[in-house]
Amino acid sequence: MVTTPGSESFANRALTRIVATLGPASGSPERIAELIAAGVDVFRINMAHGDRTAHEALLRQVRQVSGALRQPVGVLIDLAGPKIRLGHLFESPTQCDEGEEFLFVRGTTAPAPRALVSNYAALVDELEVGDKVLLADGAVAMVIIEKTRDHARARVVNAGSIDHRQGINLPGVKLSIPTLSAKDLENAAWAAEAGVDMVGMSFVREASAVEALTELLRQRGSRARVIAKIEKPEALENLEAIVAASGGVMVARGELGVEIDVAEIAVAQKRIIKTANRLGKPVIVATQMLDSMQRSRRPPRAEATDVAHAILDGADACMLSGETAVGAFPRETVEMMNRIMRATEKLLPQHPDAHATPDTLEGVSPVTASVVFGAGRIAQFLGAKLVAVATRSGATALARAKMRDPIPTLAASDDPITLRHLGLFWGITALSDAPVGDPAAFIAFVERWALAQGAAASGDKIVFIIGSGLTGGGATNQIVVHEIA
């Protein structure tokens, strides 16, 4: 049975957002409700696993639970992308010893013990002498030493074992493979028709691919945000344009950690986050954040520290993958992430790089940016308990999120899609059913909500950000300080 989270949930909820992947361990209405109560703001559906029936069921269950709880929750579908994989090996597993040589040949089934095939027909054509080939998530490394019309000869430089269908990574190799596969296009069309809120785009290499997916969604009437997953060296080369074209970005550290030197991952993460914050785009940090909690109720210190550093770098959200999809402790993992976030967020005032200001935030009306910044300063000076924003598109709420001050923000909209998008915005709690078209009624509504949640009491102040944008045009341009009688 689905129940409403306790009244203490708002006070105990982190300002950094939590994205959780659904799967066998979490794909029931009861588990979904538990995870929302524990702190999940957006659910991810990985299109690389399951079929259409399973995906539709998960989306339907999230919508039903979210509606029952009267709490907007976003849904992100993650397109699989054109993942290059080994085909059927002659023998699985196959041991690859250092110095041993293998042949990449055409086809999908290996004809001999040291022959390797793949699901990418042009692989042999596009490999060149000197190219590095990584297998088994980078555990096995080979270098191409000879190229002919029919094969590419590779020498093992890092030994290990490989199996059927494992991924192939080709760092620095220029490939002609399209960013969206036929299956991705089919899934994107479904996402548009089903009203999915965000679409993750894998293996992005250039901004034009993000723009093409955005156009595909818009043509089908979808306002879904395209979340560009940064996991290729080419994406880092074209980072500015990709971030500008996207509705948000993901630091996809799994593939990125194979495609670039693992020693550079932390530096790349900081650069991606900084670029996204400057351009006013939500940014998610993903992969192995609390990976050990798939099997354990308590994470090691390194994982807890990793989550903390993502927050101090300025991430809007952190994502859980196997931890909630197939792990033994999905609820406990979300609760732990929420605890780490809350402990870390106390340090954000000491990390100015995580904060935007009107002169550093691009892509936002300067009036809106200035008013939002000023409202935050006023709220801190007055010791206000909350800031409340009325927004149509979510732009004002996103600008507020990028300021990163410690006062929680309530955001209301008469658009349910906007309310679900808010789940990716740092420090923003979405309010359903608020009368945003009437400032006086909106203020009264927020006051009642704050009192009911224990977020404010008699004599406390709430700073409101409202303006002409509520009536169909112009930037948000009004600040109202309200004291609860």
Order of alpha helices (4+ residues) and beta strands (2+ residues): beta-alpha-beta-alpha-beta-beta-beta-beta-alpha-beta-beta-beta-beta-beta-alpha-beta-alpha-beta-alpha-alpha-beta-alpha-alpha-beta-alpha-beta-alpha-alpha-alpha-beta-alpha-beta-alpha-beta-alpha-beta-beta
